[in-house]
């Protein structure tokens, strides 16, 4: 590349409060953590922005936070990672988003989110998404679906490469695909919500592509991911997983950065699988998001797969 790939992320910003527990609590159950709570930056959008920056992209973040201490900390955290946070709107009188996270001994997690200012994103964020040029635009679904629809519509008109991560999948998610989207990323549970019935693996990816996703990726956790059309199954990477929080965000960010750098589809998904796997080898959300050296150390995959990168004209 003659310059760093440019990525704009439109999504949520949360403060994560995370507890390591021996097992995830069941209904009515209290589980004690042997260690103290870990407080840090999070939210799918902010996680994806930080991950993309660590993987070498020039990143802009668009979203909303409150005019509280949490919001100030979130903006400062983005700036410390080199992310341009000028597109983060501070909403007067609103509380910033907060996520409460429990992580068990096997690295599985359960998360509850208070959207706060994220739920107030609107037309200003749609406009901010296109305030500067980018090579890839990333959208995730912890913000109102109307914002997703507005950004997708403008991206189609402008011919901007868009990666849509329907996590969590909102009501009416299939309608967001009707006009077409370059890349859709969901896990099997989210695929089932979009399709309106259980679906898995290759079949789910193929059906999602039929709904309007030019490329549909269904992530399979440690097993890797499936890409349609094809379908192409990309195996996962065996790593010593300790915390899966943020792994999906690392996957989405890595996919966007790789595509923005000219990596071909299957190679971009493989790079994304490697980044997602590397993110599970450390605890925390943003704290665990990998850079190129981390991806190489955890998976043996060199970033950004130079054998797949196209030479600019």
C-alpha angles and dihedrals in degrees: 000000000000090000138014113279111256117230128182117197122200113190150081134330119203139167107235120216106192133188128190108219134178090240137355111270120252125216110307093001126130115208121191122223118220091209136047126271117273115220120195148130119299146139121130093261097048091043091053091048093051092045092051091049092050089051092057107268128132099239136199120192122209121187145088137278135172128259090251136105091269091056093049090050093049093052092046090050092054092048091051088057092051094253116147102236097178088111093059107103118212108219112210113233095008127119118235118244118273130195124198110206134187120190122192130214092269093053096255116137145202120203135192118190134199102202097204112162091001088075090058096063111124145138093336089062092047089055093043091055089067099038090106133023120262139180094221134017119207123202128184130184107241087098129068115295089231089066091050090050092048094049093045091051093051092044090055091050092047096042092237117161106246131195111196118197108191094198109166095020108228127215110281092022093149089063090063089063097049095091092045133261128210097226132010121190122190138145121237094268091051091045089056091053092049092047095041094234140053114291134162144195120328095002092054093048092049093050092048090052087053090057093060108285108130087202120019122192122191111192118216103193113233090359093067126233144296123230126201139232094053098023100245119185113208112195122225127243121251108237136154098262118203103161129013095192108123095011092114090050091051088052094052094045093048091049091052094046092048092049091046088053091054100258113158117248102262092042091050091053090049090052089049092051090052093050092047092050092048090053091061094059094076133045124254135038110260092013090063099044107122134234123206093276091052092051091050094047094048101040110012090241115135113222126261094012097243093200089068101041114107120225110242115242 
